[in-house]
């Protein structure tokens, strides 16, 4: 019986070593060599300190910064572990809200968010990505229209000209990949870092 089982055990150990150790280590080494920034999480540094990642959004509450999309991620309620509380951009709990188009809770939140944004900029239509969450809840990008919509509020908070901010948004807008794939987008963290740099001058 041992004669029949031994090849299966040997094959299991060999495949485990190849697929569980050798392959992941080789891919990690190759990624670290060919794509060192991406392999480390696409981290963004400012003055030698890591301030975020180009791949994960952050919550900006101050009016002097551009804001990203709403985030649907949650975390356990510290007061009641059977409940959850909002935890924007919680990378440990990526996911959407799972609220469908007939959800009253979603409709109420959207209406409230649109009403708040209309107060900030009453003369412009509210871009859809400023009130809807992404599938992951971690999207770091917004549309150029969403960034331009926020220009009057940020300009007022920073005492800067709207034209200067519009140029900054344009300079930080990335186009479609290869001119075909995806949509034009603005990374909110990169835009806010560029904004701080311009304001410092």
N, C-alpha and C positions, 0 to 999 in steps of 0.2 A: 504494500500500500504506500509506503514511503517513497518507493520508486516512482509512483504515479503522481504523487503530490509535489515532490521536489522540483520538477520543471516549472510547475505553476508558481511555486514560492519564489524560485529564482527569477522567473519572468516578471513577477510582481515587484520584486526588489529592484531589478534593472530598470523597468519602466518608471518606477517611483523616483529613482536616482536621476533618470534622464529628464522626465517631464516635471518633476517636483523640485529638482535642484539645479541640474546642469542648464536646462533651457532657460528658466527664469534668471539665473545669474548671468548667462551669456547675453540675454536681451537687455538686462539692466546695464551691463558693461557697454554694450553697443549704443544704447540710447544715451548713456552718460557721455560717451565720446562724440557721437554725431550731433546730438541735440542737448547740450548740457543745461541750457536755461529751462527748456521744457521738461527735462527729466527731473529737475529740482522743483517743479510746480509752477513755473512761469512767475516767479516771485518778483515783485517790484520793490526797489529800495529807494529811500530818500535819506540823504545824509548818513549813509552807511547802515540804516535801520530798515528792516523789512516792514513795509506799510500795507502790503496786501499781495494779491495775485491777480494777474491779468485774466484769469479764468473764472474767478469767483467774485460775485458782486459784494458790495458793502453797503451798509445803511448810512446815509448822510442825512442828518436832521437839520443842520443849520442852513438858513436861507442863503448864506454866502457860497454854498456849494450846489452843484447840480445833483439831482437825485436820480437813482436808478429805478428800475421796475419794482413794483411791489413784490414782496417775497412771501410765499405761502408756507415756508418751513416753520416747524414748531419744535418745542422741547417739553419734557415732562414738567408739570407744575410742581415747584418745590414744596408747596403747601398740601398738595393732593396728587399723589403719583398716578391716580386713575384718570387724571385730566391732563390736558396739554395747554401751553400758553404760547403765544406768538414768539418766535425767535428768528427774526429776519436773517437770511443768508446763513443759516446753520448748516454747514457743509456735512455734518454728521447725520443729517436727517433730510437729505435731498428729496424733493418730490412736490407735486402740485397739491392743490387743496381738494381735488376730486369733486368739487362742486360743479354740477351740470348747468346747462342753459335754463332749466326750469327752476333752479334753486332760488328761493326768496332771499336767503342769506347772501348769496352772491349778488343778486340784483340790488339789494339794499346797500351792500358795500360799494358796488360800482357807482351807484347814484351819489352816495356820500363823497366818494373820491372825486368824481366829476365836478360836483358842486364846490368842493374845496379848491380844485384846480381852476375853476372858472373865476373864483375870487382873485386868484393870483394873476390871471391873464384873461380878462373878460372879452377881449376882442379876437381871440383865436380859438379855433376848434381844438378840443383836447385830443392829443394823439392816443390811440388805443393802447400803446404799450406803457403809458404812464398809469393806467388803471387796471391792467390785466397782468397776472403773474405768468412766468414762463413755466414750462413743464417741469423743470428741475427746481425752480424756486431760487436758483443761484445765478441767473443770467447777469453777467457784468456789463452788458451792452444795452444801449437804447438806440432808437432810430435818430437820424439827424433832425427830424421834425420834432421829436420829443425834447431834444437838447435845445433847439431854437425856441420852443415854447417856453422854456424856463429862463431864457435870457433876460426878460424885463425884471423878474424877481431877483435874480443874482446880481444884475447891474445895479439895482436899487440898494441891495444889501452891501455891495462892495464899493459903491460910489464910483462906478466905472461906466464908460459909454456902452450902449447896447451894440453899436457897430464894432467896437473892439472885441466884445464877447462873441458876436456872430462870426467874426474872422477866426477867433480861437476855436470855435466849434467846427468851422470848415476845415481848419488845419488839422484837427484831431479826428476827422471823419475818414474811416477806411471804406474803400469801395468793395464791390463784389470780388470774390476770389476768382482770379483769372478772367475777370470781367464778365463772368457768367453765373457763378454759384453764390447763393445767399443774397443778402440785401446789404445796402450801405449801413454802417453802424458806427457808434461812438462808444468807446470804452469809458465809462463814467469815472473810474479811478484815475486813469491817465489824463482825462480832461481836467479833473479837479487838481491834480498835481501841476499841470501846465498853468492852470488858473492861479494857483498859489505863487508860481514862479513869476508870472506876469505882474501880479499884484505886489510882489516884493520889490519890483523895480520901480 
